[in-house]
Amino acid sequence: LIIKEELCLSDEETVRMICENPHCQYFLGFSEFTDVAPFDSSKMVAFRRRFPIEAVARINEAMLRAQSEEDEAPRDHDDDPDNHGTLILDATCAPADVHYPTDASVLNDARLLSERLIDELHDPSGGLSKPRTYRKKARRSYLLFARSKRPGYRLIRGTIRAQLQFIHRNLGHIERLSESYPLTEKQKRELSVVMKVHDQQREMNDLCQRQVADRIVSTSQPHVRPIVRGKRSARVEFGAKIAMSLEEGYARIEKLSWDAFNESQTLQDSCERYRERHGYYPERILADKIYRTRDNLNYCAAHGIKLNGPKLGRPPKDRTLYDEQKRQERLDAGERNAIEGKFGEAKRRYGLNRVMTRQAASSETTIAMIVLVMNLKKVLRDLFCAFLLRLFQRPMWVIHRRFRKPAFAQ
């Protein structure tokens, strides 16, 4: 899993890389080089199931605890020690590998899934004819909408209404067929997805609404929900929302959810976990303006934590003091950008901008593994910098004597 996320490969490419690369085989503990695949690419799914997000988080925490210079035990909560350190908080979205959903496209996918269920349940040897599904007519109705550059309101409403009728007819056929042929667990899950999509779209179509609770945007990944981000490039993203903290360059996942949540609610929990790790609260918290709620401000004031951002009330009349506050705000904002760089590293370098796994648990493991690999790379960079610092602190004649060629090699 580490090789896959470090090299940003697919499951098939990971197995191929292990077969061709002796360094990867040495990393995995092989005693000798072999060009035979050690396992099939489908086993990567089983590996991800063996390491849920909680297990990867514990591994990440153990690595960071071993890397930290001071590993002192948590202090008693009755003590009131001085706060130390800086905690940076922010949230982002890890988009899933789904096409941009529309109501008509989601209904079309649900219709295709219902037709496949009918094909699987129908037994030609039983002597009964296959139920009529009008799939050609349904596809023609959807393609009329999909090929339109600027579909109008009447065309959109008509396509949605037609797809709902086709799905309703297919659900009746599936109910009758299931009386003779019991459904498997996979078929039951697929049928529940089709029924939920039908009910949600029917409710929005009848009430002329655009919102519904727990809206399904993909039949292949029904756990994915729309996350409103408000960004200029992507107003709405479809994937998991992640609240992340950054401490001395090392990242931790504070909360991961497939449903949208307000990241300001994670500030107090993040501070309490910081105290459990170190025995004291952070001296500063650098976060976005959304974290500056009244509850969070009161919490930080009660525990002596400085939360960045402008103070409440009117600005001071003293121009010098006002300029100093604005300068400090700019410095804090620049220091807070470190977590934005960490998001960019995860998305551009390690593939967090599109999570290719399909199942919810596998996607959560993939996201946690990306954070773990980023921290591992940070540990290696710190060790290399410490080596260079120690190397160049010595006199140059000592370095030259250590690295010069031996006499027999000249």
Buried (B, 14 or more C-beta within 10 A) or exposed (E): BEBBBBBEBEBEEBBBBBBEBEEBBEEEEEEEEEEEEEEEBEEBBEBBEEBBBEEBBEBBBEBBEEBBEEEEEEEEEEEEEEBEBBBBBBBBBBBBBBEEBBBBBBBBBBBBBBBEBBEBBBEEEEEEEEBEBBBEEBBEBBEBBBEEEEBEEEBBBBBBBBBBEBBEBBBEBBEEBBEEEEBEEEBEEBBEBBBBBBEBBBEBBEEEEEEEEEBBBBBEBBBBBBBEBEEEEEEBBBBBBBBBBBBBBBBBBBBBEBEEBEBBBBBBEBBEBBBEBBBBBBBBBBBBEBBBBEEBBEBBEEBEBBBBBEEEEEEEEEEEEEEEBEEEBEEBEEBBEBBBEBBBBBBEBBBBBEBEBBEBBBBBBBBBBBBBBBBBBBBEEBEEEEEEEEEEEEEEEEEEEEEEEEEEEE
